[in-house]
Amino acid sequence: MKRTLNGHSDAVLSVTISPDDKILASSSGDKTIRLWDIKTWQQCYILTEHLGAVNTVAISPNSQTLISGSTDATIKLWNLRTGKLLSTLTGHSTAVLSVAISPDGKTLASTSRDGIIKLWNFHTGELLQTLSGCSPVAFSSDGKTLVSGGNAGSIKVWSQVQSFDKFTLDPVLSGEWWEVLGVNQSDRPKDVKLAYLRLARLYHPDVNSYTIAKASM
């Protein structure tokens, strides 16, 4: 062990290092994010704008922006060098558990406790797409594949459809009906119905008019 960093007053839930290896970011159940200088191991900033536990942190590929997701159901973007809050993304209705940014720095993925994945334009904050999947999320090195957790021990693999600039579940890996719905075979009919209705809200043409949504449904 090289060093132990102390400062948080509750469990540390997520850590990440900037791509330029200069800053370590840590988030905690104490509702704070702490930024540490990797050379000196001194705290640079303590970020306190979240109203709940900060479950996840990530840093943009250019090492300029910190992304955080919290139990307060918000995603916040921060200037990594100054600690200044840049913007807050609201759209999830439950705790944000995982965030990931594509290698080109254009798309942000986030997941929440209710089994919803949201894709955002990282530069404008525009909500691009909503998918059904669980924490965690990760992008492939080319940004064309998104991987997410799933229920019943499954992993969902999403492929970007270039003609629509959207992500769709890989049909080869979509699995059985319960995997598609994100439930267990033994779940109660009521739970299965709720999962189906959630899927319908994502893809039904009366709600989502995108061609790829209709094809997926």
Disulfide bonds with the S-S distance in Angstrom:
none
